[in-house]
């Protein structure tokens, strides 16, 4: 093989490997060749049809299938030594859905392409032709009919040839073109039409899935864009959601027993998930529950199915319409399907409906002796069962109505008269029990001709009761649970009002008590204050006559200020007497508290006379009532303070702690509820899935930061856990690192961070024992170091056992001399030196001196921490991996972190234009003028 042919072959194979994925192009390992799989681009709604009378091929005499992909054409090739200069590639072309005649026509056209490009590489041209022009070249259009004559491609000899077989390239006559048309390189590798159809459908489904997996989709539940491989779509409606959201949605429904509700989350869509999709998402255990409940719910709607009456069995049994016998297929118990007792043949059931009523009444009214006699006659368990069943029936009869669809008993607890059966999902009217339309069930109540016109709302016993219910339901729908919580035992509840503060609102403290705060004056900038808590209870005659009974609690307002707010709430009631006022109260407290009490920033917190725990009122300043001073909570006297106003705080120190904790919690809540764009993965995510750097406020998603931190820690770069923004130097706190990477990696991070810090301290040495290596502080006035872990005393200079005032046994000059004597000495001299100093000491000296010499000739010390730095390649801007300092390799000057390359762009710098000075290119140094 000539060098030009070899080079051309290598270049072509490398180019194909870089262009195509492994599932399209695969290079052979043993020879210069490979295999390409060509997936054709089909028109939209391409149809393949089959027409055959053989029962072996397909069950129906004619079938049509719409596909987006067909099985690939497989081109196997081998490059001869003189390709491309002389010979073409040796190849075979295999296809499942093309006849041998069609494949032969393609082979001949590949030969023509070679003849037109002789001397040049042609594999890419062949692949492009097969991919883009196969259908047009063979004049294939939709619908494309698949035919197999004379046993498919396995015929031993050519059959008679139709006159026009060569011109029309008929797909039905793959073998009919004769020996001169068929090409031995064309192979139709399919056994039968049935297997061909199966392979076409399987290939189409696999390629559809591959295309779906590679696209990006927006999940309408979490509103994140994700790859199709992380999503799932409903086949009927083609709606797409991410697997994580669907998994949570399906698991909640299955745990709640709502197995009929595993449909598309879109409110207007009725598509249902397949059992295969459910199983793929929720796992084996929950799927088993789903399968069991789905079967049970289906059986419950079947009137001809009863359950085995044995408690430990309960197997479903089909009822025979012409007989009352039921035989359990599991325990073989024969029972009467009417009375659920052991089968009694032609004898009548021992307990009819009338007999049951009489028996229950007799038993309940009988004395103890008669009851014992009846239990002996019918059985105590039977009696107890009858009583329970009859009680249940009576309760259901008086408290429920049967569903008009499946007759299941429905109890109405609360809400409107539009009911929905949980068994058959039918909508019906509670008043008239009429079935309602699924499209617009409320039209029944809006039609003047309907008997239930304007009767969809549950009527209450009084107007006050209805007004109270409406108000409480409205508040529950407007506010979250952390703002409004309804009482379970009475008509009342609790509201927590978070005030809207001005920007940069400051609270200040001024007190002399050492118990309150450590500093005599402190100021804190907050965005949120602890909420005001309004507890209320609605009396029976509210809102027609009486106002709500309430208490108002606050931590940062004095009792006088809270009393002023209570009086204003009373005024609001007087202005709106006869109407509901809770929403007006809440809006006033939320929006007007600061302006009403004339509170502005900075707001000074004061607690006089022990806070809110005073036993009696102190002297009252003349203007206390008018100015509502926050510093005189008790000074307004008994006539001003309101018993409904409660300042529930013990001291200023606890108040400050609660203010700061509340501010931090509300900040976090606001952050968690907002959407942020992560500048690493470019996905918008909720703040609860993100983390921000406190110094710069840059936000990234937790998943990206976790990967980023884990890589840095595993690589030992614990000094680099900073903001990923290239222009930002904010550093993550240890708490943030621990929260993301877990205990094990955080322990490594903590250890390496301590070690890197100690390595930069000149007054720290390590214990020389190999198994210890504990850091030891050096005493500047002594050379002794004592390890705190193993108590080993050593010399901090020579790292040997401490030798007191005696000089170190091996000085630097002595080490050089000893090394020279050992290397230049004969065998006896070397043995003498080893006996005198120890063989291990000699070997250590040789290694250390060699290392020092190598470092001196091949490295330079970092100007920051003096760590030896070796330059392997690249530019002259260096970064020390120990102290992360940027410096110049030429002049060893420190470089600024913000713009380290300015040193090489400054004409006044000695290293101007020297960024790549002495850089090796192909083994030769690059000079500044190059």
C-alpha positions, -999 to +999 in steps of 0.1 A: +000+000+000+014+034-010+017+061+017-008+083-002-035+056-003-029+047+034-031+084+044-063+089+023-079+058+038-071+069+074-083+105+067-116+092+053-123+068+081-114+094+108-136+119+091-166+095+090-160+086+126-161+123+136-192+131+115-214+101+124-224+085+158-214+050+166-249+036+157-244+050+122-207+044+114-186+017+131-150+011+120-136-024+119-109-032+144-092-059+123-091-045+088-094-012+069-132-013+067-164-009+086-201-008+086-225+021+081-262+021+089-282+045+067-315+057+081-336+072+052-355+105+055-391+096+048-420+119+038-445+127+065-472+101+070-454+075+050-474+043+046-462+007+040-488-018+030-488-056+027-509-077+004-506-114+007-528-145+009-505-166+030-518-171+065-482-173+077-475-137+067-503-118+083-536-125+099-555-099+077-554-102+039-543-065+037-527-042+063-514-007+062-490+009+087-480+046+090-443+050+099-418+077+103-387+055+100-378+023+082-351-002+091-317+011+080-298+000+049-265-016+060-234-010+039-205-033+049-172-023+032-135-031+031-108-009+016-083-027-007-046-016-004-048+004-037-079+023-028-086+051-038-059+054-064-070+023-084-096+000-069-130+008-054-141-004-019-154-040-016-189-039-002-222-056+004-255-037+007-281-053+030-317-042+034-349-057+049-377-038+031-361-035-004-361-064-028-329-079-042-335-063-075-339-028-059-307-034-038-289-045-070-299-013-087-284+007-058-252-014-060-249-005-097-254+031-090-227+030-062-204+016-089-213+045-112-204+070-084-170+053-081-164+055-118-172+092-118-149+099-089-121+073-096-090+082-077-110+100-049-126+087-017-163+079-022-176+065+011-192+097+022-208+102-013-222+067-012-237+073+022-252+106+012-267+091-019-283+062+000-296+085+027-311+113+005-318+098-029-327+061-024-365+068-025-364+091-056-339+069-074-361+038-070-393+059-075-407+048-042-437+068-028-464+064-002-482+040+000-453+016-005-463-020-010-441-048+003-442-080-017-421-112-015-422-136-045-408-171-047-399-173-010-383-140-004-346-136-009-338-172-005-345-185-040-319-208-056-324-197-092-340-169-111-377-174-121-391-162-154-383-126-161-412-101-170-403-080-200-403-047-182-388-059-149-355-041-155-371-007-164-397-004-136-376-019-107-408-035-093-406-042-056-428-072-061-404-090-084-371-090-065-360-122-082-378-118-115-351-097-131-329-126-139-293-135-132-279-106-152-298-081-130-293-095-095-261-085-078-244-109-053-235-079-032-272-071-027-287-091+003-324-089+015-319-104+049-355-111+059-373-144+063-410-136+058-435-107+055-446-112+091-411-108+104-405-079+081-435-060+094-424-067+130-389-054+123-403-022+105-426-014+134-399-021+160-374+000+141-399+028+137-407+028+175-370+027+184-361+057+162-391+077+173-380+071+209-344+081+200-356+114+184-379+121+214-350+115+239-327+140+221-352+169+220-359+194+247-394+197+262-411+221+287-428+203+316-460+221+323-459+210+360-425+222+371-420+246+341-384+233+335-370+224+301-356+189+301-344+163+276-369+138+263-349+110+280-360+126+313-397+129+301-427+108+293-456+115+269-492+103+267-498+085+235-533+097+229-528+134+234-489+136+230-487+159+261-452+157+276-442+159+313-409+152+331-407+118+348-400+132+382-433+152+383-453+123+368-438+099+393-449+121+423-483+126+407-489+089+401-476+079+435-499+103+453-529+090+433-521+053+439-515+058+476-548+076+478-565+047+460-574+069+430-562+044+404-589+055+379-573+090+379-539+083+364-546+104+334-529+134+317-524+162+343-539+187+317-573+197+331-589+195+297-574+162+286-588+127+292-558+107+280-549+078+304-515+064+312-508+029+301-500+002+327-465+000+312-459+037+318-472+035+353-449+005+361-419+022+346-424+053+369-436+040+403-417+007+407-428-028+414-443-023+449-466+006+441-475-009+407-487-041+425-510-019+446-522-001+415-528-034+396-547-048+426-569-017+431-576-013+394-588-049+392-609-045+424-625-012+411-633-029+378-649-059+396-669-036+420-687-021+390-697-056+377-732-067+389-725-104+382-695-106+405-696-114+443-668-121+468-661-152+487-677-147+522-647-162+540-629-134+557-594-147+549-603-153+512-625-126+496-617-139+461-641-125+434-665-152+420-687-149+389-724-153+396-744-178+375-776-160+364-795-193+365-783-205+399-776-191+434-745-212+440-711-196+440-679-217+442-647-199+452-618-207+428-593-202+455-606-221+486-634-241+468-660-229+493-695-233+480-719-206+492-753-190+484-748-158+464-779-143+479-775-148+517-737-155+516-741-185+537-730-221+530-748-234+499-782-248+510-793-263+477-830-260+468-838-250+505-848-213+508-823-189+524-827-192+561-827-154+567-849-133+543-849-095+544-882-095+565-867-122+588-836-101+593-856-070+604-878-092+627-847-109+641-829-076+648-860-061+665-866-092+686-829-094+697-827-057+707-860-058+727-853-092+743-841-098+779-807-115+786-821-151+786-839-146+753-808-131+737-787-161+748-813-185+733-813-166+700-775-167+699-775-204+705-801-209+677-786-187+650-751-183+662-736-153+681-714-142+652-744-143+628-764-122+651-736-097+656-731-095+618-768-090+612-769-061+637-739-044+622-752-048+586-787-036+595-773-006+614-750+002+585-780+000+561-801+023+583-773+048+586-767+048+549-804+051+542-807+082+564-773+098+557-766+089+520-782+086+486-774+059+459-754+070+429-777+070+398-749+054+378-736+025+399-759+027+430-729+032+454-740+050+486-729+086+486-727+108+517-727+146+514-707+163+541-704+198+528-702+219+497-726+224+467-752+201+453-731+190+423-718+156+433-692+133+417-692+095+424-658+082+433-667+048+419-681+054+384-670+091+381-705+102+372-717+138+380-752+140+395-774+164+414-778+158+451-813+174+452-830+155+423-804+127+417-803+136+380-772+127+360-753+159+350-734+166+318-696+160+320-689+190+298-709+215+319-724+200+350-734+234+364-757+241+335-784+221+354-785+248+381-785+277+356-814+265+335-847+283+345-866+252+334-847+229+358-863+220+391-830+228+407-826+263+392-803+284+414-801+256+440-765+245+436-754+261+469-760+242+502-787+261+521-778+269+557-800+271+588-795+309+592-781+339+573-754+344+599-742+308+596-741+311+558-722+345+560-697+330+584-691+299+563-687+321+531-662+344+549-641+316+563-640+297+530-631+329+511-602+336+536-590+300+532-590+304+494-572+337+495-544+331+520-520+302+525-520+280+556-492+299+572-513+331+570-548+319+577-557+288+597-593+279+605-601+264+638-613+228+638-634+229+669-653+262+666-662+290+642-629+309+644-593+307+635-559+325+635-544+349+610-507+358+609-502+393+593-468+400+578-463+437+573-449+453+541-418+472+553-401+500+534-367+491+518-337+491+541-359+493+572-338+496+604-347+485+639-325+499+667-321+490+704-310+513+732-307+499+766-284+498+795-292+464+809-264+439+803-291+412+801-306+427+770-277+431+746-239+430+748-235+464+730-252+495+745-267+503+710-273+481+680-290+485+647-303+458+623-315+462+587-344+439+581-369+431+553-395+414+575-407+416+610-424+389+631-461+387+622-490+402+641-512+373+653-550+379+653-569+351+670-607+353+665-639+334+673-672+342+656-702+344+679-735+329+668-751+363+659-721+375+638-723+395+615-759+406+621-754+418+657-721+410+674-685+416+663-658+388+663-642+381+697-604+385+692-570+389+707-541+407+689-506+395+697-473+411+686-437+408+696-422+442+684-451+465+692-458+477+728-491+469+745-502+506+741-496+503+703-514+470+701-543+485+722-545+514+697-548+488+669-575+470+688-596+502+692-593+508+654-605+473+646-635+481+668-641+513+648-640+493+615-667+470+629-689+499+639-685+514+604-695+480+588-719+466+614-740+438+599-713+429+573-683+406+575-651+424+586-623+399+589-608+406+555-610+444+562-592+439+595-565+418+579-560+444+551-558+472+576-532+454+598-511+444+568-511+477+548-518+506+573-503+495+607-470+515+602-487+546+589-515+545+616-489+542+644-465+566+626-437+541+626-407+549+603-371+538+600-351+537+622-376+522+646-364+520+682-374+491+703-379+499+740-392+478+770-400+497+802-410+482+835-402+447+826-419+445+792-454+433+791-453+416+825-461+446+847-486+439+875-502+474+875-500+506+855-472+531+863-478+569+863-494+581+831-477+609+810-503+635+800-498+630+763-495+592+763-529+585+748-524+611+720-489+601+708-491+563+713-454+562+722-438+527+717-416+534+747-445+537+771-465+506+767-477+505+803-476+543+809-510+549+793-528+535+823-556+510+827-581+531+807-558+529+776-544+494+777-567+467+762-568+432+776-570+419+740-536+434+732-507+410+742-470+417+737-457+381+740-419+387+745-397+382+775-368+406+769-351+428+743-324+401+737-351+375+729-370+400+708-339+408+687-333+371+682-369+365+671-368+395+647-336+383+630-349+347+628-382+358+614-365+380+588-342+352+577-370+327+575-392+351+554-362+360+531-357+323+526-394+317+518-394+345+493-362+332+477-377+296+475-409+308+458-392+328+430-378+315+397-341+319+389-320+312+358-290+290+365-261+303+344-245+269+343-273+247+330-294+276+317-326+262+332-351+282+352-357+266+386-374+275+418-353+291+445-359+260+467-338+241+442-311+268+441-284+284+463-270+319+463-236+333+473-241+358+501-213+382+491-223+386+454-259+373+454-253+352+423-277+322+421-271+287+407-291+255+409-281+231+436-275+202+411-249+222+392-231+236+423-231+201+438-213+187+407-189+217+406-180+215+443-176+177+442-151+179+413-131+206+430-129+187+463-120+154+447-092+172+428-080+187+461-088+223+450-105+233+483-094+269+479-115+272+446-150+267+460-160+301+449-187+316+427-186+300+392-188+335+376-154+342+361-153+378+373-165+370+409-144+361+439-172+353+464-165+321+484-190+295+495-194+291+532-186+258+549-223+254+557-232+257+521-206+232+511-217+207+537-253+211+526-245+202+490-218+175+490-227+154+520-207+142+551-180+121+535-168+147+509-172+175+534-149+157+558-123+156+530-129+193+522-125+202+559-093+182+562-077+196+530-087+232+539-070+229+573-040+213+557-037+240+530-040+267+557-013+251+578+010+247+548+011+285+544+021+291+580+058+294+585+056+286+622+040+252+617+059+219+611+047+183+610+056+155+633+083+135+614+068+101+623+053+086+592+022+073+610+015+106+627+022+138+606+003+159+632+010+197+628+031+212+656+036+249+664+073+260+663+086+279+693+106+309+679+130+307+708+136+270+708+142+242+682+123+216+702+089+204+688+066+181+708+038+163+690+005+167+708-007+134+694+021+109+699+043+131+723+073+126+701+100+152+709+120+162+678+143+189+665+123+213+643+155+220+621+168+185+613+136+166+621+155+141+641+150+131+678+155+161+699+192+164+708+192+193+733+220+218+730+240+194+708+242+207+673+223+189+645+243+160+634+240+167+597+243+203+585+237+214+549+274+214+541+278+180+558+250+166+537+266+178+505+300+164+515+285+131+527+266+127+494+297+134+474+318+109+495+292+082+491+287+086+454+325+088+446+335+061+472+343+025+465+324-004+480+342-004+513+338+033+517+301+031+510+297+002+536+316+023+562+293+053+557+262+031+558+274+015+591+282+049+606+250+069+596+227+041+587+218+028+553+182+043+554+196+078+564+221+076+535+193+067+510+171+094+523+199+120+520+206+109+484+169+111+475+164+145+491+195+160+476+185+147+441+151+162+446+165+195+457+189+196+427+161+187+403+138+213+418+165+240+416+171+233+379+135+225+368+113+247+390+110+282+406+096+290+440+061+307+442+066+343+453+036+339+476+042+306+496+076+295+481+061+262+469+082+248+440+064+253+406+073+235+375+063+249+341+054+221+316+037+240+288+015+270+280+019+307+286+039+325+312+009+335+334+012+309+362-012+300+391+001+284+423-021+254+433-012+259+470-020+296+476-038+303+442-015+333+435-011+345+399+025+353+390+048+358+360+072+330+351+097+353+335+101+380+363+084+361+391+063+391+399+029+389+415-001+395+391-035+410+401-064+386+403-087+408+384-067+411+352-035+391+354-028+395+316-024+433+319+013+427+329+020+415+294+000+442+276+017+472+294+046+487+273+063+498+305+064+462+318+097+442+314+076+413+301+057+433+275+044+410+248+061+381+266+030+360+274+042+332+252+080+339+254+101+307+252+070+286+247+078+254+229+062+248+195+071+214+180+101+213+202+114+247+192+112+278+214+088+306+203+106+339+202+087+372+207+090+381+170+076+348+158 
